[in-house]
Amino acid sequence: MTAPTRCDVLISGLGPVGAALAALLVREGLSVIAVEKETEVYPLPRAAHFDHEIMRLFQRLGIAETVLADARIAPAYEFRNAAGDILMRYDLVAQGSPSGWAPSFMFHQPTLEHALRAQAAASPLAELRLGRTLKTFTQDSGAVAAVIDGPDGVEQVEAAWLVACDGARSPVREACGIGQDDYRFDEPWLVIDALVSDPSRLPAANLQLCDPARPTTCLVMGAGRHRWEFMLLPGERPEDVLEDAVIRRLLAPWDCEDCVTIERKAVYRFHGRVAERWRQGRVLLAGDAAHQTPPFAGQGMCSGLRDAANLAWKLAAVTRDGADPGLLDSYQPEREPHVRGVIELAIQMGRVVCVSDPDMAAARDAGMLAQRAAGAPPPPTPVSKLGPGFALADSPGGGELFPQPWADVDGRTIRLDDVLGEGPWLIARQSSEAARGLDEPALVPFAGALGGWLDARTAEAVLVRPDRYVFATGPASRLSAAWSGGLKAGPAPDGPAGSHSPGP
């Protein structure tokens, strides 16, 4: 066996979350080895939706235009009954967003994954080892030692940190003995992805058809694609509904047989689960390894990418800058409340849709139609705000997602994040040695929006974390001291050392 290769972070799994984390870490100057059992990006779509905050992350990574070329803005999300009446409607475009981007996008996952991997692979700090599997790992107070199975035999890797982005069945999570809190939502659905030659013949809005005879989802996807999801009824088996004749019958009401080509068909079980611990010593969980959500709120991949953004700067602060490793203990408390809010909203939506009893469906329809007639809004989407962690929540704006104003300058659009760049920002009303001021030329185009944000919080200055969440507001000098002091203080890493086997 050859001597181990050393890196700052070993990532197990190179789906969207693992690839995004790798791309973020190399931007922070950390060395990364990512192992993935498949040799190619899975060629068919799985996730279908991301929101404005995730597009802002893609902007930061330099892939926004690539993703946009194959994505579509989602105009609305409607829940309809069997008669076609609208029970509940989210007008997505009208909501606006603090990031400047449209609130919601439908996209093609393979295109995104290729773009994310390319960004990571372009750095000499990243090594993407495909066709390889994490076999075993041990950890102690100083490092993680991993054994990797590959086409050329066994390889050894020594890393400061191991991040498991290895999916809902996460072998790393299992090897660590980490249990899951199960929301007991378990529904089997047939998913059909199709290429569409004439999109004008299909709905432009995303639909949940709350028909007790067959609850159905109809989604706009990336350019030239559409998705249907059909709930399996009692007594139906996956192998039965995957028959071509059954699929033709299910699609017949949409009158689209001559303009669609089936790209993928599969039966999935929708779950709501959260891992009990997202960190054990030098091992961290992200994405589906840490939490799974039913798809009704379109936040599964988004939640994992928020994990990556939260983790990347903290791993860099600890590994590169000498911050206390206890900073990583803030990861789960910050992210879990939002994750649970998303899961609970998705389950709430799912329970609206997944009603197969006609009498119960009729009662649901009557109640929801009455609420809509009375002007009641749909259930709110959970606000992307940090839970208790590394932010001063008692300061106005602490833990909020900081806005990204856009401005037109000399006929071109500029965005705040592109102007200010990487790292934490200290923004004040007046320039100083420590702070970027609204009076400096680069920020003048955004001064109105940023000044209004500060006014609304009666704040002199704001310190924004590298993941674009607000650390705190207050006097600029105090913010700098609080940030530096907070990075130096924190509890010691938790979790026992030991040996683990994440898979065969």
Order of alpha helices (4+ residues) and beta strands (2+ residues): beta-alpha-beta-beta-alpha-alpha-beta-beta-beta-alpha-beta-alpha-beta-beta-beta-beta-alpha-beta-beta-beta-beta-beta-alpha-alpha-beta-beta-beta-beta-beta-alpha-alpha-alpha-beta-beta-alpha-beta-beta-alpha-beta-beta-alpha-beta
